């Protein structure tokens, strides 16, 4: 196990309906590299994962969104799934939480439908970005340069399209957090 991210705190913002692999694989990669990872949700207890259209496992929420300060975290992960970001993008607290990372220029990694929340947080205008293909019009209408690529990095933003892209997505997220600028922060 690498310890390159030792003591770095990373937030994963999710709610019911997240694509399970898009939460578990980044969390595992971050923890294997020494990061402290908290699953944050609007509600306490557990959140329901999905494996495409079927219910997956439930996951324990580490911190409730209302009781969590974004300045405690060095980076943010936004898993996809359809219901998860669709619910979060109309949650004012969730968008304010995400906006903190945007304004502070902290790394944000969003996959699949996760970029829907970035639109609401004002994070996509002028950014090169990818996502699940059905979001391309929404992202372009919000001012993003949408591309169909496995993983895209634009400054502090890392995006991917789907679960098949998770190896590249996780690698770029870890690389982003290991950069000398992040280490100094």
C-alpha positions in Angstrom: 0.0 0.0 0.0 1.3 3.4 -1.0 1.1 6.2 1.6 1.5 9.2 -0.9 -1.8 10.7 0.3 -1.2 10.1 4.0 -3.6 12.2 6.1 -5.2 13.9 3.1 -8.9 14.1 3.7 -11.2 13.5 0.8 -15.0 13.9 0.7 -17.3 11.7 -1.3 -20.7 13.3 -1.7 -23.5 10.9 -2.5 -27.1 10.0 -1.8 -29.4 7.1 -2.6 -29.1 5.9 -6.2 -25.3 6.3 -6.8 -23.6 3.8 -9.1 -21.9 1.5 -6.6 -18.6 1.0 -8.5 -18.3 4.7 -9.0 -18.2 5.2 -5.2 -16.3 2.1 -4.1 -13.5 2.1 -6.6 -12.3 5.7 -6.0 -12.7 5.2 -2.2 -10.6 2.1 -2.3 -7.9 3.7 -4.5 -7.8 6.8 -2.2 -7.5 4.7 0.9 -4.9 2.4 -0.6 -2.8 5.5 -1.2 -3.2 6.7 2.5 -6.1 9.2 2.2 -8.8 9.5 4.8 -12.1 9.3 3.0 -15.5 10.3 4.3 -18.8 9.4 2.6 -21.0 12.4 3.1 -24.8 12.4 2.5 -27.7 14.7 3.1 -29.2 12.0 5.4 -27.7 10.0 8.3 -27.6 6.2 8.3 -27.1 4.4 5.0 -27.3 5.2 1.3 -28.4 2.8 -1.4 -26.0 1.9 -4.2 -27.1 0.7 -7.6 -25.5 -1.7 -10.0 -26.8 -0.2 -13.2 -30.6 -0.7 -12.9 -30.5 -3.1 -10.0 -30.2 -2.3 -6.3 -26.7 -2.9 -5.0 -25.4 -2.6 -1.5 -26.1 -0.1 1.2 -23.2 2.0 2.5 -22.8 3.7 5.9 -22.7 7.5 5.8 -19.7 8.8 7.7 -20.9 12.4 8.0 -24.2 14.2 7.5 -23.9 17.1 5.0 -25.5 19.7 7.3 -22.8 18.9 10.0 -19.8 18.9 7.6 -17.5 21.8 6.7 -16.0 21.5 3.2 -12.9 23.3 4.3 -12.0 20.1 6.2 -11.3 18.4 2.9 -8.6 18.6 0.3 -10.6 17.1 -2.6 -14.1 16.0 -3.6 -15.4 12.9 -5.4 -18.8 12.9 -7.1 -20.0 9.5 -8.1 -22.7 9.1 -10.8 -25.7 7.0 -11.1 -28.8 8.8 -12.4 -30.8 9.4 -9.2 -27.8 10.4 -7.0 -26.7 13.6 -8.9 -30.3 14.4 -9.9 -31.2 14.5 -6.2 -28.1 16.4 -5.2 -28.3 19.0 -7.9 -31.5 20.4 -6.4 -30.2 20.3 -2.8 -28.9 23.8 -1.9 -26.6 22.5 0.8 -25.0 20.0 -1.6 -24.4 22.6 -4.2 -22.9 25.0 -1.7 -20.6 22.2 -0.5 -19.5 21.6 -4.1 -19.2 25.3 -4.8 -16.6 25.6 -2.0 -14.3 23.2 -3.8 -14.9 25.1 -7.1 -14.2 28.5 -5.5 -11.1 27.2 -3.6 -9.8 25.5 -6.7 -9.5 22.2 -4.9 -9.6 18.9 -7.0 -13.0 17.6 -7.9 -13.4 14.2 -9.6 -16.8 13.5 -11.2 -17.9 10.5 -13.2 -20.9 9.5 -15.3 -23.9 11.6 -14.3 -21.9 13.3 -11.5 -21.2 16.4 -13.6 -24.8 17.4 -13.4 -24.1 18.8 -9.9 -21.1 20.7 -11.3 -23.5 22.6 -13.6 -25.5 23.8 -10.6 -22.2 24.8 -8.8 -21.1 26.9 -11.8 -18.0 24.8 -12.4 -18.2 23.8 -16.0 -18.1 27.1 -18.1 -15.0 27.1 -20.2 -13.9 23.6 -19.0 -13.1 20.6 -21.1 -15.1 17.8 -19.6 -16.6 14.4 -20.2 -19.5 12.5 -18.7 -22.2 9.9 -19.5 -23.2 10.8 -23.1 -26.7 11.8 -22.2 -25.4 14.8 -20.3 -23.4 16.3 -23.2 -26.2 18.8 -24.2 -26.7 19.9 -20.6 -22.9 20.5 -20.2 -22.5 22.3 -23.5 -25.5 24.5 -22.7 -23.8 25.4 -19.4 -20.6 26.4 -21.4 -18.5 23.3 -21.2 -16.4 21.9 -24.0 -17.8 18.3 -23.8 -15.7 15.5 -25.3 -16.1 11.7 -25.5 -12.9 10.5 -23.9 -12.1 8.0 -21.1 -10.9 10.6 -18.7 -10.4 14.3 -19.0 -8.4 16.6 -16.7 -8.9 20.4 -16.9 -7.0 22.1 -14.1 -8.4 20.7 -10.9 -11.3 18.9 -12.5 -11.1 15.2 -13.4 -14.1 13.7 -15.3 -14.9 10.3 -16.8 -17.8 8.7 -18.7 -18.8 5.4 -17.1 -17.8 2.5 -14.9 -15.6 1.0 -17.6 -13.4 4.2 -17.2 -12.8 3.7 -13.5 -9.2 2.5 -13.7 -8.2 5.6 -15.7 -10.4 7.9 -13.6 -8.9 6.6 -10.3 -5.4 6.9 -11.6 -5.9 10.5 -12.7 -7.5 11.4 -9.4 -4.6 10.0 -7.5 -2.1 11.7 -9.8 -4.0 15.0 -9.3 -3.8 14.7 -5.5 -0.1 13.7 -5.6 1.0 16.7 -7.6 3.6 19.0 -5.9 1.1 21.8 -5.7 -1.4 19.7 -3.8 1.4 18.3 -1.5 2.3 21.9 -0.6 -1.3 22.7 0.3 
